[in-house]
Amino acid sequence: MQLSREQINAPLLDDRPRLRRDLAIHLMEVRPALFDIHPAPYLMALVDDSIELALGFGFTDVQAMRVFLQLRW
């Protein structure tokens, strides 16, 4: 039996704190200089905003959310 993409993404999408941490870690990996320039609370607010925007656009894929966050920066 093979899992669908929705099944793979569900644990993160259903757990907002975990999704928030995952996206923050991804942002730290792809744009580490942002964490030297901006305070962490500001960046976390932007991660939260990105989650809301992505969900509003109908994103149901965590990888797509990571790319969306990356492109915003």
Secondary structure as GFF3:
##gff-version 3
##sequence-region A 1 73
A	DSSP	alpha_helix	5	13	.	.	.	ID=ss1
A	DSSP	alpha_helix	16	30	.	.	.	ID=ss2
A	DSSP	alpha_helix	34	37	.	.	.	ID=ss3
A	DSSP	alpha_helix	40	56	.	.	.	ID=ss4
A	DSSP	alpha_helix	62	72	.	.	.	ID=ss5
###
